[in-house]
Structures are given as C-alpha cells and as structure tokens.
C-alpha cells in the first residue's frame, strides 16, 4: 500500500486494517476458514526461541564464582517462579516449576510486543515483504490465548487423575460439593467450574492486551505532536499491565493445577 493510500484511509479503515491478521485461508468447499493466523504463529515461535536461547546461554555460561548480569537475572527469575510454585503447589514440582516459568516468560514476551510503535512492524512487513496485514501481539489474538489455556485445561485433568486416581476424580466430580443425593447439581456445578478455568485464563489475557493494542492504535490516529504525552503515559501504564497479566496467568495456572492435584477426601 502506498503512502497516499495509507493517508487516504478513514479512521475506521485504519483501525480495521491494524486489527486484521495475516491469515492462511482454507476452502473446504462448503465453508471457507481462516485456518491459520500466520503472524501469531510466527511471533509466538520467534519469542519462544528467544526465551529458550537466552536461558540456554545463561545455563552454558553459569559459574559457581561471581555470576554475570545475565546469570543473576535468570537466577532471580527462576527463584521467583519456584517460590510461587512452592507456596501454592504441594506435590512434586519437577514439571510444574519449569512449566510455570515457561508460561510467565512466554506470555510476558507476547505482551511486550504491544510496546512496539503500532505502525513500525506492520509497515516493515508491508513495504519490505509485501504483507498486506501483520499483527505482532500474540496475546491480542484469542486463538493464541485459548491454545495456551487449553494446554492448562488438559493438565488439570492429568493432575486430577495423578493426585486422586480415576476413581477418586469421578467420585469428587459426582459427589462434591453437595453429596451423592444431589448428583445432577454436582455435575452441573463442576462442569461449569472446569469450563470456567480455561475461559477465564484465555479471555482475561486476550481482553487486556486487545484493549491495550486498540488504545495504542487510537492514539496513533492523532497528529504526531499530539501522540507524545498520551502515548508515553499509556506505554508506562501498559508496562505494568504487560507484567501483571503474565504473572496472573502463571499464578492461576499453578493454583488450578494445585487444586486438581489435591485429594479433598483426604481432609
């Protein structure tokens, strides 16, 4: 798109353009699906590789002597996550702690993409690679947040079976909290509770980052001289949102897995 065409856009067209994904469509004959959000997959993978690479470099360079800045940073982060897991999860932490660390770092990096100027990467993608659309914030894409929350949802059942056994899980699902005589109410309540967990995880993260992205886009509609104060102010506030949402997603994941693993009949 040329600069003239970009300038000719109405505000509504500008916002709509920035909220559209680079998609791979699949025509199934009876229905056409935007099956893959290529931009979300690319940036999610790229940020995951960056996370793994940084931690790998820190592990390779780790020393028992005076640690460097990178080793200090990674050790502080690992200790912080490990303490969070230790406070909430009372079973074996061999998997939970690395999983929680991955979620926190990955979601944090997802969210940090919202701090880039809204036109920077889409313009580079358009003029250098010829991409019509490009959204760079994976956590502002509901498909990404639901993919992550569904992985947590699956682990809830894994840890439920691990902590209670299949029979114990079935008993708890059918008889808690009202007892065996009110089995239908127990099933309805527990079904709603289980479904609410991935929904709350996905929608909370998506809603906050989508709103943040939209506000940055609206600020970009202002003349350049009027963008400085609101843009800087929102960016400073959004840094807190970026970190807080990663922490909340990690903490709720730990709590949900702890609740799943705990055998309530043992109390």
N, C-alpha and C positions, 0 to 999 in steps of 0.2 A: 504494500500500500504506500502511495506516495505521500509526501509531507502535506501536499494540497488536500488530498483526500482525508488525511488524518485531521487537518484543521477544519474541514467541512463537516465533520461529524457533529451531530447534536449531542447534548449531554447524555441523553438516554442511550444513544448508539454507542457512545464512548464507554459507558458503564457496561452495557451488554457485551461489547467486544472484549473487555477485560475479564468478564466472568465466564467466557466460553473456553472449553478445553480443546486441546489438540487431541482429536479422537480418531480411532480406527473403527470404521463402521463395518458391520457385517449384515448382509442382506440374506435373510433366511427364506425368502420367497413370500411367506405370509406375514412377515414382520421384519422391520429393519431396526437393528440395535446398534447404539454407540457402545460397542463392547469393551473397548479399552481406552482409558484416558492415558495416552502415551506420555504426556507431560508429568502427570502424577507418578507413573511408574518410573520414569527416568530420574526425576529428582529424588524420589524415595530411595531408589537404588544407589544413586550417587552419594546421598547423605549417609546411607548405611555403610558404604565403602569408606567414606571419610572417617566415620566413627571407628570402624574396625582398624583402619590404618593408623590413626592416632594412638589408639590403645595398644596396638601391636608394636609401634615404635617405642612407646613408653615401657612396654614389657621387655623388649630387647635391650634397651639402654638402662634398665633398672640396676641399681647398685646398692650394696649394703652400706656404702660410705655416705658422703654428703650427697643428697639427691638433687637433681636438677629441677628447674621450674616445671617442666612437663611431668616428671615423676611425682613431684609434690602435688600438682593439680589432680592427676589421676588417682593418687592415693587418697586425697581428701574426698574426692567424688565417690570412690569405692567405699570408703569408711562411712560416708553419709548414707549411702544406699543400704549398706549392710546393717547399720544401726536401725534404719527404718524397717527393714525386714525383721530384725531381731525383736523389735518392740511389738510387732503385730503377728508374726508367724512363728508358731512354737514347735513346728516339726523340723525335719531336715531341710537345710537351706541351700543344699548343693546346686539345685536348679533355680529356686525362687530368686536368690540374690542376683545371679547373672541375668536372669530374665527381667527383673525389675530395673537393673542398671541399663540394659538394652532399651527398655521402654522409655526410661527417663531421657537418656541421651538422644535416642532417635526422634522422639516426639519434640524434644527441645530444638533439635536441628530443623525439623519440619517447620516449627513455629517461627524460628529465626529468619526463614526465607521471607516472612512478611515484613521484615525491616528493610529489605531492598527497595529502592525507589520503584514505584509501580510500573513505570514505562521503560525501565532500564533493560531488563532481560527480555521482555516481550519485543521491544524494538530491535535488540540484537538478533533475536530469533527470526524476526520478520525480514530485516534487511541483509543479514548475513546468510541465514539458512533458508529463507523464503517461507517461513512458517506463518500461516495466517493467524493462528491463535497460540497462546502459550500462558498457562497459569503455573506459577512456580511454588505455590504454598500447598504441599500435600495435605496438611491438616485442615485446609479450607475446602477439601473435596470429601464429600460424605462417603464415597466408596473406599477411600483410604482409612478413614476413622472407623468405619464399620468392619473393614478387614482386620484391623488390629483388635477391635473389641470382640470380634467373633473368635479370634485365637484365644483370648482370655476366657470367653464363654466355654470353649471346648476344654480348656484346662480346669475350669471349675468342676466339670463332670469327672475329669481324670482324677483330680484330688479328692473329690467326694467318694469315688469308688476306692481310692487308695486309703483314705482315712477311715471309712465306715464299712467298706465292702459293699458288694452289690445288694445284698440283703439289708444291710443297715441303711443304705441310701434309700431303698424302696420303702422301708419302714418309716423313715423320717419324712419322706415325701408324702406318704399316705396318711400318717397319723399325727404329724405336728402341724399346727400348734394346738389343735382343738381335741385331739384324741380320735380313736378309731370310729366312734359313733358318728362323727361329723366328717367322714372321709371326703364327700364331694366338695365341702368347703375347704378342706385342707388342700386338695388337688388344685382347686381354682386359685387359692391364695399363693401356693408355692409356685404354680406355673407363672403367675403374674410377677412374682418376686424374681424368678430366674430370668424371665424375659426382660425385666426392667434393668437388669445389670448391664448387659451389652448395649442396650438402648441409651442408658444414661451416660455410659462411657463415651460412646460414639457421638451422641448429639451434643453433649457438653463441650467437647473439644471442637467439633465442627462449628457449632454456633458461635463460640467466642472468636475463633480465628476467621470465620467467614465475615462476621461483623467488623472485625479489625481490618480485614482486607478491603471491605466495602467503604469504610471510612477513609482509608488512605486513597482510594480511587476518587471519592467525592472531593477530598482536599486537592487532588491533582487537577480537578476541573477549575480551580481558582486561578487567577493570574499568578505568574511565578512569584511576584513580590508579595502576594498575599498568602502564599503557601508556607512561608518560613516559620512563623510563630505557631500556627495550628499544627503544621506537620511535625515540627520539633517536639511540641508538647505532647502530641498523641504518640509519637515514637517513644518518648521517655516513659509514658504510662504503659505503652504496649510491651516494653521490655519486661515489666512486672507480670503482665498477662502471659507472655511467652513462657516465662519460667514457672509461674504458678500453675498453668494448665498442664505442663509436663509433670510437675510434682503431684498434682491431684490425680492424674491418670495413673501414675505409678502407685500412689498410696492406695487408691481404691482397688487396683489390681491385687495388691498384697492383701488387703482386708478381705476381698471376695474369696481369694484362694485360701486364706486362713479360716474363714467361715465354712468353706466347703470341706476342708480337711478335718475340722474339729468334729468329734463324735459327741453329740449333745446327750446321748443316752448314758454317757459315762459320768455325767454330773449329777 
